[in-house]
Amino acid sequence: MKNSRDLSEVSVRLEQAYANSKEATMTLQEQYDLYESIAIQILDSEFDDYEEGVLEEYLVAFLASKRKELL
C-alpha cells in the first residue's frame, strides 16, 4: 500500500496530464471537466494501491479546490 506522501505525487501527475491536454480555447467549465476526467482515470487505475477510500477522498478534495479556483 502506498502512503499519504504518495498522494502528492498523484496531484503532480494529474497536473502534468492536465497541462499536456489543456487547450487554449477551453472554457473554465471545460478545464474543470478535464481535471475531473483525469482524476477519474487515476482513481480507476490506482485505487487498489491505497487503503480503501484514501485516493478517492484525496481526489474529491483536489477537485473541490479546482472547482473553487475555476468556477
PQR file with spaces between the fields and no chain letter, atoms N, CA, C, O and H, PARSE charges and radii, in Angstrom:
ATOM       1  N    MET     1       0.836   -1.192    0.000 -0.4000 1.5000
ATOM       2  CA   MET     1       0.000    0.000    0.000 -0.0000 2.0000
ATOM       3  C    MET     1       0.876    1.249    0.000  0.5500 1.7000
ATOM       4  O    MET     1       1.900    1.323    0.679 -0.5500 1.4000
ATOM       5  N    LYS     2       0.439    2.214   -0.778 -0.4000 1.5000
ATOM       6  CA   LYS     2       1.140    3.493   -0.803 -0.0000 2.0000
ATOM       7  C    LYS     2       0.670    4.321    0.381  0.5500 1.7000
ATOM       8  O    LYS     2      -0.421    4.106    0.908 -0.5500 1.4000
ATOM       9  H    LYS     2      -0.393    2.154   -1.330  0.4000 1.0000
ATOM      10  N    ASN     3       1.504    5.271    0.794 -0.4000 1.5000
ATOM      11  CA   ASN     3       1.130    6.112    1.931 -0.0000 2.0000
ATOM      12  C    ASN     3       0.705    7.497    1.470  0.5500 1.7000
ATOM      13  O    ASN     3       0.681    7.784    0.273 -0.5500 1.4000
ATOM      14  H    ASN     3       2.390    5.446    0.365  0.4000 1.0000
ATOM      15  N    SER     4       0.374    8.345    2.419 -0.4000 1.5000
ATOM      16  CA   SER     4      -0.149    9.668    2.079 -0.0000 2.0000
ATOM      17  C    SER     4       0.875   10.539    1.358  0.5500 1.7000
ATOM      18  O    SER     4       0.499   11.445    0.614 -0.5500 1.4000
ATOM      19  H    SER     4       0.394    8.112    3.391  0.4000 1.0000
ATOM      20  N    ARG     5       2.159   10.277    1.568 -0.4000 1.5000
ATOM      21  CA   ARG     5       3.174   11.041    0.848 -0.0000 2.0000
ATOM      22  C    ARG     5       3.046   10.832   -0.652  0.5500 1.7000
ATOM      23  O    ARG     5       3.309   11.736   -1.445 -0.5500 1.4000
ATOM      24  H    ARG     5       2.465    9.541    2.173  0.4000 1.0000
ATOM      25  N    ASP     6       2.639    9.634   -1.027 -0.4000 1.5000
ATOM      26  CA   ASP     6       2.458    9.325   -2.434 -0.0000 2.0000
ATOM      27  C    ASP     6       1.295   10.112   -3.043  0.5500 1.7000
ATOM      28  O    ASP     6       1.225   10.266   -4.262 -0.5500 1.4000
ATOM      29  H    ASP     6       2.425    8.899   -0.383  0.4000 1.0000
ATOM      30  N    LEU     7       0.391   10.605   -2.212 -0.4000 1.5000
ATOM      31  CA   LEU     7      -0.735   11.372   -2.728 -0.0000 2.0000
ATOM      32  C    LEU     7      -0.273   12.668   -3.380  0.5500 1.7000
ATOM      33  O    LEU     7      -0.889   13.124   -4.343 -0.5500 1.4000
ATOM      34  H    LEU     7       0.448   10.480   -1.222  0.4000 1.0000
ATOM      35  N    SER     8       0.801   13.270   -2.871 -0.4000 1.5000
ATOM      36  CA   SER     8       1.304   14.484   -3.510 -0.0000 2.0000
ATOM      37  C    SER     8       1.793   14.178   -4.923  0.5500 1.7000
ATOM      38  O    SER     8       1.706   15.024   -5.813 -0.5500 1.4000
ATOM      39  H    SER     8       1.301   12.899   -2.088  0.4000 1.0000
ATOM      40  N    GLU     9       2.304   12.974   -5.125 -0.4000 1.5000
ATOM      41  CA   GLU     9       2.724   12.560   -6.462 -0.0000 2.0000
ATOM      42  C    GLU     9       1.516   12.420   -7.383  0.5500 1.7000
ATOM      43  O    GLU     9       1.616   12.657   -8.587 -0.5500 1.4000
ATOM      44  H    GLU     9       2.374   12.287   -4.402  0.4000 1.0000
ATOM      45  N    VAL    10       0.378   12.035   -6.816 -0.4000 1.5000
ATOM      46  CA   VAL    10      -0.847   11.920   -7.605 -0.0000 2.0000
ATOM      47  C    VAL    10      -1.223   13.287   -8.168  0.5500 1.7000
ATOM      48  O    VAL    10      -1.547   13.407   -9.350 -0.5500 1.4000
ATOM      49  H    VAL    10       0.296   11.842   -5.839  0.4000 1.0000
ATOM      50  N    SER    11      -1.182   14.314   -7.326 -0.4000 1.5000
ATOM      51  CA   SER    11      -1.565   15.643   -7.814 -0.0000 2.0000
ATOM      52  C    SER    11      -0.560   16.155   -8.846  0.5500 1.7000
ATOM      53  O    SER    11      -0.946   16.851   -9.786 -0.5500 1.4000
ATOM      54  H    SER    11      -0.920   14.216   -6.366  0.4000 1.0000
ATOM      55  N    VAL    12       0.707   15.824   -8.687 -0.4000 1.5000
ATOM      56  CA   VAL    12       1.707   16.225   -9.680 -0.0000 2.0000
ATOM      57  C    VAL    12       1.408   15.557  -11.016  0.5500 1.7000
ATOM      58  O    VAL    12       1.438   16.214  -12.057 -0.5500 1.4000
ATOM      59  H    VAL    12       1.020   15.259   -7.923  0.4000 1.0000
ATOM      60  N    ARG    13       1.121   14.272  -10.996 -0.4000 1.5000
ATOM      61  CA   ARG    13       0.789   13.565  -12.235 -0.0000 2.0000
ATOM      62  C    ARG    13      -0.491   14.105  -12.853  0.5500 1.7000
ATOM      63  O    ARG    13      -0.588   14.238  -14.072 -0.5500 1.4000
ATOM      64  H    ARG    13       1.096   13.739  -10.151  0.4000 1.0000
ATOM      65  N    LEU    14      -1.465   14.413  -12.019 -0.4000 1.5000
ATOM      66  CA   LEU    14      -2.723   14.956  -12.511 -0.0000 2.0000
ATOM      67  C    LEU    14      -2.485   16.308  -13.176  0.5500 1.7000
ATOM      68  O    LEU    14      -3.000   16.563  -14.265 -0.5500 1.4000
ATOM      69  H    LEU    14      -1.386   14.305  -11.028  0.4000 1.0000
ATOM      70  N    GLU    15      -1.717   17.164  -12.538 -0.4000 1.5000
ATOM      71  CA   GLU    15      -1.418   18.484  -13.101 -0.0000 2.0000
ATOM      72  C    GLU    15      -0.634   18.364  -14.409  0.5500 1.7000
ATOM      73  O    GLU    15      -0.864   19.129  -15.346 -0.5500 1.4000
ATOM      74  H    GLU    15      -1.299   16.957  -11.653  0.4000 1.0000
ATOM      75  N    GLN    16       0.293   17.400  -14.470 -0.4000 1.5000
ATOM      76  CA   GLN    16       1.066   17.204  -15.698 -0.0000 2.0000
ATOM      77  C    GLN    16       0.167   16.732  -16.833  0.5500 1.7000
ATOM      78  O    GLN    16       0.270   17.227  -17.956 -0.5500 1.4000
ATOM      79  H    GLN    16       0.480   16.779  -13.709  0.4000 1.0000
ATOM      80  N    ALA    17      -0.706   15.785  -16.547 -0.4000 1.5000
ATOM      81  CA   ALA    17      -1.639   15.286  -17.569 -0.0000 2.0000
ATOM      82  C    ALA    17      -2.557   16.409  -18.028  0.5500 1.7000
ATOM      83  O    ALA    17      -2.856   16.528  -19.217 -0.5500 1.4000
ATOM      84  H    ALA    17      -0.790   15.383  -15.635  0.4000 1.0000
ATOM      85  N    TYR    18      -3.002   17.226  -17.091 -0.4000 1.5000
ATOM      86  CA   TYR    18      -3.852   18.372  -17.419 -0.0000 2.0000
ATOM      87  C    TYR    18      -3.106   19.338  -18.343  0.5500 1.7000
ATOM      88  O    TYR    18      -3.640   19.757  -19.370 -0.5500 1.4000
ATOM      89  H    TYR    18      -2.759   17.129  -16.126  0.4000 1.0000
ATOM      90  N    ALA    19      -1.889   19.684  -17.979 -0.4000 1.5000
ATOM      91  CA   ALA    19      -1.093   20.626  -18.777 -0.0000 2.0000
ATOM      92  C    ALA    19      -0.857   20.091  -20.191  0.5500 1.7000
ATOM      93  O    ALA    19      -0.846   20.856  -21.155 -0.5500 1.4000
ATOM      94  H    ALA    19      -1.455   19.343  -17.145  0.4000 1.0000
ATOM      95  N    ASN    20      -0.670   18.787  -20.308 -0.4000 1.5000
ATOM      96  CA   ASN    20      -0.427   18.179  -21.614 -0.0000 2.0000
ATOM      97  C    ASN    20      -1.689   18.114  -22.468  0.5500 1.7000
ATOM      98  O    ASN    20      -1.595   18.008  -23.691 -0.5500 1.4000
ATOM      99  H    ASN    20      -0.679   18.166  -19.525  0.4000 1.0000
ATOM     100  N    SER    21      -2.863   18.176  -21.851 -0.4000 1.5000
ATOM     101  CA   SER    21      -4.125   18.013  -22.572 -0.0000 2.0000
ATOM     102  C    SER    21      -4.901   19.314  -22.752  0.5500 1.7000
ATOM     103  O    SER    21      -5.767   19.408  -23.622 -0.5500 1.4000
ATOM     104  H    SER    21      -2.939   18.262  -20.857  0.4000 1.0000
ATOM     105  N    LYS    22      -4.596   20.304  -21.940 -0.4000 1.5000
ATOM     106  CA   LYS    22      -5.345   21.564  -21.964 -0.0000 2.0000
ATOM     107  C    LYS    22      -5.140   22.282  -23.291  0.5500 1.7000
ATOM     108  O    LYS    22      -4.048   22.294  -23.859 -0.5500 1.4000
ATOM     109  H    LYS    22      -3.892   20.227  -21.234  0.4000 1.0000
ATOM     110  N    GLU    23      -6.230   22.880  -23.765 -0.4000 1.5000
ATOM     111  CA   GLU    23      -6.172   23.681  -24.977 -0.0000 2.0000
ATOM     112  C    GLU    23      -6.483   25.127  -24.622  0.5500 1.7000
ATOM     113  O    GLU    23      -7.280   25.391  -23.721 -0.5500 1.4000
ATOM     114  H    GLU    23      -7.117   22.870  -23.305  0.4000 1.0000
ATOM     115  N    ALA    24      -5.871   26.045  -25.311 -0.4000 1.5000
ATOM     116  CA   ALA    24      -6.014   27.468  -25.007 -0.0000 2.0000
ATOM     117  C    ALA    24      -7.451   27.964  -25.126  0.5500 1.7000
ATOM     118  O    ALA    24      -7.828   28.937  -24.472 -0.5500 1.4000
ATOM     119  H    ALA    24      -5.223   25.831  -26.043  0.4000 1.0000
ATOM     120  N    THR    25      -8.246   27.309  -25.950 -0.4000 1.5000
ATOM     121  CA   THR    25      -9.613   27.769  -26.193 -0.0000 2.0000
ATOM     122  C    THR    25     -10.644   27.189  -25.219  0.5500 1.7000
ATOM     123  O    THR    25     -11.837   27.464  -25.346 -0.5500 1.4000
ATOM     124  H    THR    25      -7.940   26.520  -26.481  0.4000 1.0000
ATOM     125  N    MET    26     -10.194   26.398  -24.260 -0.4000 1.5000
ATOM     126  CA   MET    26     -11.124   25.753  -23.327 -0.0000 2.0000
ATOM     127  C    MET    26     -11.768   26.766  -22.389  0.5500 1.7000
ATOM     128  O    MET    26     -11.115   27.684  -21.893 -0.5500 1.4000
ATOM     129  H    MET    26      -9.225   26.176  -24.157  0.4000 1.0000
ATOM     130  N    THR    27     -13.071   26.576  -22.158 -0.4000 1.5000
ATOM     131  CA   THR    27     -13.755   27.393  -21.159 -0.0000 2.0000
ATOM     132  C    THR    27     -13.335   26.920  -19.772  0.5500 1.7000
ATOM     133  O    THR    27     -12.711   25.867  -19.638 -0.5500 1.4000
ATOM     134  H    THR    27     -13.601   25.831  -22.561  0.4000 1.0000
ATOM     135  N    LEU    28     -13.673   27.689  -18.744 -0.4000 1.5000
ATOM     136  CA   LEU    28     -13.351   27.276  -17.375 -0.0000 2.0000
ATOM     137  C    LEU    28     -14.048   25.967  -17.031  0.5500 1.7000
ATOM     138  O    LEU    28     -13.468   25.117  -16.355 -0.5500 1.4000
ATOM     139  H    LEU    28     -14.180   28.544  -18.853  0.4000 1.0000
ATOM     140  N    GLN    29     -15.289   25.794  -17.489 -0.4000 1.5000
ATOM     141  CA   GLN    29     -16.001   24.532  -17.239 -0.0000 2.0000
ATOM     142  C    GLN    29     -15.302   23.373  -17.925  0.5500 1.7000
ATOM     143  O    GLN    29     -15.174   22.297  -17.341 -0.5500 1.4000
ATOM     144  H    GLN    29     -15.761   26.484  -18.038  0.4000 1.0000
ATOM     145  N    GLU    30     -14.853   23.571  -19.145 -0.4000 1.5000
ATOM     146  CA   GLU    30     -14.129   22.517  -19.862 -0.0000 2.0000
ATOM     147  C    GLU    30     -12.806   22.183  -19.171  0.5500 1.7000
ATOM     148  O    GLU    30     -12.391   21.025  -19.135 -0.5500 1.4000
ATOM     149  H    GLU    30     -14.957   24.445  -19.620  0.4000 1.0000
ATOM     150  N    GLN    31     -12.151   23.206  -18.625 -0.4000 1.5000
ATOM     151  CA   GLN    31     -10.912   22.956  -17.889 -0.0000 2.0000
ATOM     152  C    GLN    31     -11.195   22.107  -16.652  0.5500 1.7000
ATOM     153  O    GLN    31     -10.466   21.157  -16.367 -0.5500 1.4000
ATOM     154  H    GLN    31     -12.488   24.147  -18.655  0.4000 1.0000
ATOM     155  N    TYR    32     -12.255   22.448  -15.917 -0.4000 1.5000
ATOM     156  CA   TYR    32     -12.622   21.652  -14.740 -0.0000 2.0000
ATOM     157  C    TYR    32     -12.982   20.230  -15.157  0.5500 1.7000
ATOM     158  O    TYR    32     -12.570   19.267  -14.510 -0.5500 1.4000
ATOM     159  H    TYR    32     -12.848   23.220  -16.149  0.4000 1.0000
ATOM     160  N    ASP    33     -13.749   20.101  -16.234 -0.4000 1.5000
ATOM     161  CA   ASP    33     -14.150   18.773  -16.718 -0.0000 2.0000
ATOM     162  C    ASP    33     -12.928   17.930  -17.075  0.5500 1.7000
ATOM     163  O    ASP    33     -12.922   16.718  -16.859 -0.5500 1.4000
ATOM     164  H    ASP    33     -14.083   20.883  -16.758  0.4000 1.0000
ATOM     165  N    LEU    34     -11.902   18.567  -17.618 -0.4000 1.5000
ATOM     166  CA   LEU    34     -10.670   17.854  -17.944 -0.0000 2.0000
ATOM     167  C    LEU    34      -9.995   17.356  -16.666  0.5500 1.7000
ATOM     168  O    LEU    34      -9.560   16.206  -16.602 -0.5500 1.4000
ATOM     169  H    LEU    34     -11.907   19.551  -17.794  0.4000 1.0000
ATOM     170  N    TYR    35      -9.906   18.220  -15.648 -0.4000 1.5000
ATOM     171  CA   TYR    35      -9.359   17.780  -14.362 -0.0000 2.0000
ATOM     172  C    TYR    35     -10.150   16.578  -13.836  0.5500 1.7000
ATOM     173  O    TYR    35      -9.570   15.590  -13.385 -0.5500 1.4000
ATOM     174  H    TYR    35     -10.259   19.154  -15.701  0.4000 1.0000
ATOM     175  N    GLU    36     -11.457   16.675  -13.899 -0.4000 1.5000
ATOM     176  CA   GLU    36     -12.316   15.605  -13.388 -0.0000 2.0000
ATOM     177  C    GLU    36     -12.098   14.304  -14.147  0.5500 1.7000
ATOM     178  O    GLU    36     -12.017   13.236  -13.542 -0.5500 1.4000
ATOM     179  H    GLU    36     -11.929   17.477  -14.265  0.4000 1.0000
ATOM     180  N    SER    37     -12.003   14.389  -15.456 -0.4000 1.5000
ATOM     181  CA   SER    37     -11.773   13.208  -16.284 -0.0000 2.0000
ATOM     182  C    SER    37     -10.445   12.532  -15.940  0.5500 1.7000
ATOM     183  O    SER    37     -10.378   11.308  -15.822 -0.5500 1.4000
ATOM     184  H    SER    37     -12.069   15.257  -15.948  0.4000 1.0000
ATOM     185  N    ILE    38      -9.413   13.315  -15.783 -0.4000 1.5000
ATOM     186  CA   ILE    38      -8.093   12.771  -15.439 -0.0000 2.0000
ATOM     187  C    ILE    38      -8.134   12.149  -14.043  0.5500 1.7000
ATOM     188  O    ILE    38      -7.564   11.080  -13.823 -0.5500 1.4000
ATOM     189  H    ILE    38      -9.467   14.309  -15.879  0.4000 1.0000
ATOM     190  N    ALA    39      -8.803   12.810  -13.105 -0.4000 1.5000
ATOM     191  CA   ALA    39      -8.914   12.274  -11.743 -0.0000 2.0000
ATOM     192  C    ALA    39      -9.623   10.926  -11.754  0.5500 1.7000
ATOM     193  O    ALA    39      -9.232   10.011  -11.030 -0.5500 1.4000
ATOM     194  H    ALA    39      -9.266   13.679  -13.283  0.4000 1.0000
ATOM     195  N    ILE    40     -10.660   10.800  -12.568 -0.4000 1.5000
ATOM     196  CA   ILE    40     -11.388    9.529  -12.666 -0.0000 2.0000
ATOM     197  C    ILE    40     -10.478    8.443  -13.226  0.5500 1.7000
ATOM     198  O    ILE    40     -10.491    7.311  -12.744 -0.5500 1.4000
ATOM     199  H    ILE    40     -10.978   11.543  -13.156  0.4000 1.0000
ATOM     200  N    GLN    41      -9.696    8.780  -14.232 -0.4000 1.5000
ATOM     201  CA   GLN    41      -8.763    7.810  -14.808 -0.0000 2.0000
ATOM     202  C    GLN    41      -7.749    7.339  -13.767  0.5500 1.7000
ATOM     203  O    GLN    41      -7.447    6.149  -13.676 -0.5500 1.4000
ATOM     204  H    GLN    41      -9.686    9.701  -14.623  0.4000 1.0000
ATOM     205  N    ILE    42      -7.228    8.278  -12.987 -0.4000 1.5000
ATOM     206  CA   ILE    42      -6.265    7.925  -11.940 -0.0000 2.0000
ATOM     207  C    ILE    42      -6.932    7.031  -10.897  0.5500 1.7000
ATOM     208  O    ILE    42      -6.363    6.021  -10.484 -0.5500 1.4000
ATOM     209  H    ILE    42      -7.473    9.245  -13.060  0.4000 1.0000
ATOM     210  N    LEU    43      -8.125    7.400  -10.477 -0.4000 1.5000
ATOM     211  CA   LEU    43      -8.836    6.601   -9.480 -0.0000 2.0000
ATOM     212  C    LEU    43      -9.088    5.191  -10.004  0.5500 1.7000
ATOM     213  O    LEU    43      -8.874    4.212   -9.289 -0.5500 1.4000
ATOM     214  H    LEU    43      -8.588    8.220  -10.812  0.4000 1.0000
ATOM     215  N    ASP    44      -9.538    5.090  -11.239 -0.4000 1.5000
ATOM     216  CA   ASP    44      -9.823    3.777  -11.828 -0.0000 2.0000
ATOM     217  C    ASP    44      -8.582    2.896  -11.911  0.5500 1.7000
ATOM     218  O    ASP    44      -8.662    1.682  -11.718 -0.5500 1.4000
ATOM     219  H    ASP    44      -9.712    5.885  -11.819  0.4000 1.0000
ATOM     220  N    SER    45      -7.443    3.504  -12.197 -0.4000 1.5000
ATOM     221  CA   SER    45      -6.237    2.698  -12.405 -0.0000 2.0000
ATOM     222  C    SER    45      -5.418    2.462  -11.144  0.5500 1.7000
ATOM     223  O    SER    45      -4.597    1.545  -11.109 -0.5500 1.4000
ATOM     224  H    SER    45      -7.378    4.490  -12.354  0.4000 1.0000
ATOM     225  N    GLU    46      -5.626    3.284  -10.092 -0.4000 1.5000
ATOM     226  CA   GLU    46      -4.742    3.188   -8.928 -0.0000 2.0000
ATOM     227  C    GLU    46      -5.449    2.945   -7.595  0.5500 1.7000
ATOM     228  O    GLU    46      -4.788    2.890   -6.558 -0.5500 1.4000
ATOM     229  H    GLU    46      -6.293    4.029  -10.120  0.4000 1.0000
ATOM     230  N    PHE    47      -6.771    2.800   -7.598 -0.4000 1.5000
ATOM     231  CA   PHE    47      -7.471    2.700   -6.311 -0.0000 2.0000
ATOM     232  C    PHE    47      -7.005    1.524   -5.473  0.5500 1.7000
ATOM     233  O    PHE    47      -7.064    1.587   -4.245 -0.5500 1.4000
ATOM     234  H    PHE    47      -7.307    2.845   -8.441  0.4000 1.0000
ATOM     235  N    ASP    48      -6.548    0.462   -6.101 -0.4000 1.5000
ATOM     236  CA   ASP    48      -6.069   -0.712   -5.354 -0.0000 2.0000
ATOM     237  C    ASP    48      -4.726   -0.462   -4.666  0.5500 1.7000
ATOM     238  O    ASP    48      -4.318   -1.235   -3.799 -0.5500 1.4000
ATOM     239  H    ASP    48      -6.501    0.411   -7.098  0.4000 1.0000
ATOM     240  N    ASP    49      -4.043    0.614   -5.049 -0.4000 1.5000
ATOM     241  CA   ASP    49      -2.725    0.912   -4.490 -0.0000 2.0000
ATOM     242  C    ASP    49      -2.791    1.590   -3.125  0.5500 1.7000
ATOM     243  O    ASP    49      -1.770    1.726   -2.451 -0.5500 1.4000
ATOM     244  H    ASP    49      -4.375    1.242   -5.752  0.4000 1.0000
ATOM     245  N    TYR    50      -3.982    2.013   -2.715 -0.4000 1.5000
ATOM     246  CA   TYR    50      -4.155    2.769   -1.468 -0.0000 2.0000
ATOM     247  C    TYR    50      -5.179    2.078   -0.582  0.5500 1.7000
ATOM     248  O    TYR    50      -5.968    1.255   -1.046 -0.5500 1.4000
ATOM     249  H    TYR    50      -4.812    1.902   -3.262  0.4000 1.0000
ATOM     250  N    GLU    51      -5.156    2.424    0.702 -0.4000 1.5000
ATOM     251  CA   GLU    51      -6.188    1.921    1.596 -0.0000 2.0000
ATOM     252  C    GLU    51      -7.532    2.387    1.086  0.5500 1.7000
ATOM     253  O    GLU    51      -7.636    3.423    0.428 -0.5500 1.4000
ATOM     254  H    GLU    51      -4.515    3.093    1.079  0.4000 1.0000
ATOM     255  N    GLU    52      -8.556    1.619    1.393 -0.4000 1.5000
ATOM     256  CA   GLU    52      -9.896    1.900    0.869 -0.0000 2.0000
ATOM     257  C    GLU    52     -10.332    3.342    1.149  0.5500 1.7000
ATOM     258  O    GLU    52     -10.310    3.797    2.293 -0.5500 1.4000
ATOM     259  H    GLU    52      -8.471    0.778    1.927  0.4000 1.0000
ATOM     260  N    GLY    53     -10.722    4.040    0.103 -0.4000 1.5000
ATOM     261  CA   GLY    53     -11.264    5.383    0.223 -0.0000 2.0000
ATOM     262  C    GLY    53     -10.250    6.517    0.251  0.5500 1.7000
ATOM     263  O    GLY    53     -10.624    7.672    0.050 -0.5500 1.4000
ATOM     264  H    GLY    53     -10.740    3.670   -0.826  0.4000 1.0000
ATOM     265  N    VAL    54      -8.981    6.223    0.494 -0.4000 1.5000
ATOM     266  CA   VAL    54      -7.977    7.278    0.660 -0.0000 2.0000
ATOM     267  C    VAL    54      -7.764    8.059   -0.637  0.5500 1.7000
ATOM     268  O    VAL    54      -7.795    9.289   -0.630 -0.5500 1.4000
ATOM     269  H    VAL    54      -8.676    5.284    0.658  0.4000 1.0000
ATOM     270  N    LEU    55      -7.554    7.367   -1.729 -0.4000 1.5000
ATOM     271  CA   LEU    55      -7.317    8.041   -3.000 -0.0000 2.0000
ATOM     272  C    LEU    55      -8.575    8.786   -3.444  0.5500 1.7000
ATOM     273  O    LEU    55      -8.489    9.909   -3.940 -0.5500 1.4000
ATOM     274  H    LEU    55      -7.529    6.367   -1.735  0.4000 1.0000
ATOM     275  N    GLU    56      -9.716    8.177   -3.270 -0.4000 1.5000
ATOM     276  CA   GLU    56     -10.969    8.835   -3.655 -0.0000 2.0000
ATOM     277  C    GLU    56     -11.171   10.132   -2.870  0.5500 1.7000
ATOM     278  O    GLU    56     -11.510   11.163   -3.451 -0.5500 1.4000
ATOM     279  H    GLU    56      -9.786    7.265   -2.867  0.4000 1.0000
ATOM     280  N    GLU    57     -10.966   10.084   -1.565 -0.4000 1.5000
ATOM     281  CA   GLU    57     -11.114   11.283   -0.733 -0.0000 2.0000
ATOM     282  C    GLU    57     -10.139   12.369   -1.162  0.5500 1.7000
ATOM     283  O    GLU    57     -10.501   13.544   -1.228 -0.5500 1.4000
ATOM     284  H    GLU    57     -10.690    9.246   -1.092  0.4000 1.0000
ATOM     285  N    TYR    58      -8.916   11.980   -1.449 -0.4000 1.5000
ATOM     286  CA   TYR    58      -7.915   12.948   -1.878 -0.0000 2.0000
ATOM     287  C    TYR    58      -8.327   13.617   -3.190  0.5500 1.7000
ATOM     288  O    TYR    58      -8.241   14.837   -3.324 -0.5500 1.4000
ATOM     289  H    TYR    58      -8.622   11.026   -1.395  0.4000 1.0000
ATOM     290  N    LEU    59      -8.774   12.814   -4.150 -0.4000 1.5000
ATOM     291  CA   LEU    59      -9.152   13.368   -5.446 -0.0000 2.0000
ATOM     292  C    LEU    59     -10.405   14.234   -5.352  0.5500 1.7000
ATOM     293  O    LEU    59     -10.508   15.241   -6.053 -0.5500 1.4000
ATOM     294  H    LEU    59      -8.844   11.823   -4.041  0.4000 1.0000
ATOM     295  N    VAL    60     -11.352   13.863   -4.505 -0.4000 1.5000
ATOM     296  CA   VAL    60     -12.550   14.688   -4.302 -0.0000 2.0000
ATOM     297  C    VAL    60     -12.160   16.056   -3.740  0.5500 1.7000
ATOM     298  O    VAL    60     -12.684   17.081   -4.176 -0.5500 1.4000
ATOM     299  H    VAL    60     -11.269   13.045   -3.935  0.4000 1.0000
ATOM     300  N    ALA    61     -11.246   16.070   -2.780 -0.4000 1.5000
ATOM     301  CA   ALA    61     -10.774   17.333   -2.206 -0.0000 2.0000
ATOM     302  C    ALA    61     -10.008   18.146   -3.253  0.5500 1.7000
ATOM     303  O    ALA    61     -10.166   19.364   -3.329 -0.5500 1.4000
ATOM     304  H    ALA    61     -10.820   15.237   -2.426  0.4000 1.0000
ATOM     305  N    PHE    62      -9.192   17.487   -4.046 -0.4000 1.5000
ATOM     306  CA   PHE    62      -8.442   18.151   -5.109 -0.0000 2.0000
ATOM     307  C    PHE    62      -9.406   18.816   -6.081  0.5500 1.7000
ATOM     308  O    PHE    62      -9.221   19.976   -6.450 -0.5500 1.4000
ATOM     309  H    PHE    62      -9.063   16.497   -3.984  0.4000 1.0000
ATOM     310  N    LEU    63     -10.440   18.077   -6.496 -0.4000 1.5000
ATOM     311  CA   LEU    63     -11.410   18.625   -7.447 -0.0000 2.0000
ATOM     312  C    LEU    63     -12.218   19.765   -6.837  0.5500 1.7000
ATOM     313  O    LEU    63     -12.552   20.726   -7.530 -0.5500 1.4000
ATOM     314  H    LEU    63     -10.590   17.135   -6.196  0.4000 1.0000
ATOM     315  N    ALA    64     -12.532   19.668   -5.559 -0.4000 1.5000
ATOM     316  CA   ALA    64     -13.259   20.746   -4.885 -0.0000 2.0000
ATOM     317  C    ALA    64     -12.422   22.032   -4.917  0.5500 1.7000
ATOM     318  O    ALA    64     -12.956   23.118   -5.141 -0.5500 1.4000
ATOM     319  H    ALA    64     -12.260   18.887   -4.996  0.4000 1.0000
ATOM     320  N    SER    65     -11.143   21.904   -4.698 -0.4000 1.5000
ATOM     321  CA   SER    65     -10.239   23.051   -4.748 -0.0000 2.0000
ATOM     322  C    SER    65     -10.189   23.636   -6.164  0.5500 1.7000
ATOM     323  O    SER    65     -10.216   24.854   -6.338 -0.5500 1.4000
ATOM     324  H    SER    65     -10.709   21.022   -4.517  0.4000 1.0000
ATOM     325  N    LYS    66     -10.118   22.779   -7.151 -0.4000 1.5000
ATOM     326  CA   LYS    66     -10.086   23.247   -8.546 -0.0000 2.0000
ATOM     327  C    LYS    66     -11.411   23.892   -8.927  0.5500 1.7000
ATOM     328  O    LYS    66     -11.426   24.861   -9.686 -0.5500 1.4000
ATOM     329  H    LYS    66     -10.096   21.790   -7.010  0.4000 1.0000
ATOM     330  N    ARG    67     -12.513   23.379   -8.419 -0.4000 1.5000
ATOM     331  CA   ARG    67     -13.822   23.956   -8.707 -0.0000 2.0000
ATOM     332  C    ARG    67     -13.881   25.397   -8.192  0.5500 1.7000
ATOM     333  O    ARG    67     -14.355   26.295   -8.887 -0.5500 1.4000
ATOM     334  H    ARG    67     -12.501   22.592   -7.802  0.4000 1.0000
ATOM     335  N    LYS    68     -13.396   25.604   -6.972 -0.4000 1.5000
ATOM     336  CA   LYS    68     -13.376   26.958   -6.401 -0.0000 2.0000
ATOM     337  C    LYS    68     -12.469   27.887   -7.213  0.5500 1.7000
ATOM     338  O    LYS    68     -12.772   29.063   -7.409 -0.5500 1.4000
ATOM     339  H    LYS    68     -13.011   24.875   -6.407  0.4000 1.0000
ATOM     340  N    GLU    69     -11.374   27.338   -7.667 -0.4000 1.5000
ATOM     341  CA   GLU    69     -10.395   28.116   -8.422 -0.0000 2.0000
ATOM     342  C    GLU    69     -10.927   28.510   -9.807  0.5500 1.7000
ATOM     343  O    GLU    69     -10.703   29.629  -10.270 -0.5500 1.4000
ATOM     344  H    GLU    69     -11.128   26.382   -7.507  0.4000 1.0000
ATOM     345  N    LEU    70     -11.627   27.586  -10.455 -0.4000 1.5000
ATOM     346  CA   LEU    70     -12.018   27.789  -11.859 -0.0000 2.0000
ATOM     347  C    LEU    70     -13.446   28.295  -12.039  0.5500 1.7000
ATOM     348  O    LEU    70     -13.721   29.056  -12.967 -0.5500 1.4000
ATOM     349  H    LEU    70     -11.809   26.677  -10.079  0.4000 1.0000
ATOM     350  N    LEU    71     -14.350   27.878  -11.164 -0.4000 1.5000
ATOM     351  CA   LEU    71     -15.762   28.170  -11.422 -0.0000 2.0000
ATOM     352  C    LEU    71     -16.360   29.172  -10.459  0.5500 1.7000
ATOM     353  O    LEU    71     -17.540   29.504  -10.567 -0.5500 1.4000
ATOM     354  H    LEU    71     -14.126   27.259  -10.411  0.4000 1.0000
